[in-house]
């Protein structure tokens, strides 16, 4: 029996995260194409990858952090590129933790860039400085 979207979302939220890679792509607006949209690709313990990003709603009045499972049919756009090093996730981190940290409101002072940095700061094992 196929799972509903709600059941699938619950399963994804509970999945353990192994590593995090910050990524970016140019905005789709021609006027703002010099600004990057930022997100995190999370590699899960089950081998799947998920794009975690904060999006603005269609009305432009708010937004939320969402998880988009990547697969053979749903691929990361070729416009995305790594903007930082891949780092191990702190033990016990789940997709739901990343979404919660990304936040529910979208504003000039709390947008995709802020969410990406919060996720990496809170859930990635710190890089060792040499």
N, C-alpha and C positions, 0 to 999 in steps of 0.2 A: 504494500500500500504506500503510495507517495505521501511525503510529508507536506504539510501546509507551509506557507511562507513563514508563519509565526513559529512553527516547530523548527524549521530550518534555521531561522534567526537565533532561536534559543540554543541550538546545538553549536552554532558558530560562536556565539557569545561565550560559551563555556570552554572553547578550545584553548589549549595551552599554546603560548607563543614561544618560539625558540630564538628568533632573531628579528631585528628591526633595521630597515634601511630607509633613511629620509630621501624622498624623491621630489622633483619639481617639474613643471612644464609651463610654457608661456600661457598667459590667459588667452581665452578665445576672442576677446575684444581687440579689434585693430587699434583702438586708441590706447589700450593698456597692455599691449603685447610685450612690452619691456618688463612687466611685472610677472613673476612666477606664481603659479598656484602650487602650494606645497602639501605633501601628504607623506604617509609612511606605508611601506610595504612590509607586512608582518609575515614571516615564514612560520607556519604552525608545526606542532609536533607530529601531526598526521601527514605532513608533506605538502599540504595545500598552502597557497599564498593568498593574502587578503590585502586589499588596498583600504587603508583607514584614512578618511579625509573629511574635513569640515566643509560643508557646502551651504551655499545661500539658497533659500527657497525661491521659487519662481517669481514671487512678488517682490523680492529684494528686501523684505522686512525682517528677516531672521534666518535661522538655519539650524543645522545640527551636525554632529559627527556621525558618520555612517561607515559600515564595513561592506565592501564589495568583494565577494569571493572571486578569485581569478582562476581560470581553467583553460582548457583547450579552446573553448568557444568564447570565453570572456577574457580578453587579454588586456594587458596594460598598454595604453596608447604609446606609439613610437615616439611621441613628443615628450614623454617623461624621461628624465635622466637622474642619475644619482647626484644628490647634493651634499652627501656626507658619507662617512664610512658605515658599513654594516656592522652592527654591534649585537652581542648576545643580549637576550631579554633577561631581566632579573627572574630568578626562579619563582614559579607560581603565577606569573603574569598570564592573563587571559585576554581574549579579544574584547570582552566586556569591560575589562579594566581600561583598555586603550580608548574605547568609545567614551567611557565616563570621564577620563582625563581630558579628552579632546573638547568636551563641553557641548552644551545645548544651544547657546546663543551665538549669533554671528554678528560681529560689529567691527568697525574700523580698528578698535583697540583689542579685539578678541576674534581674530579671523583664522584662516587656514595656517598661516605662518606661526601664529602663537600656539595653536593646537599641536602642530608638528613638534615644535620645540618643547612644549610641556610633556608630550608623550615620550620623546627621546630622553629628556632630563629625568623623568620619574621612573621609566620602565626599562631603560637600557643600562647594561652594566657599564660603568664609566670606563673611558679609554685610559690606558696606562700611558702616562707621559714619560718619554725617554729622555 
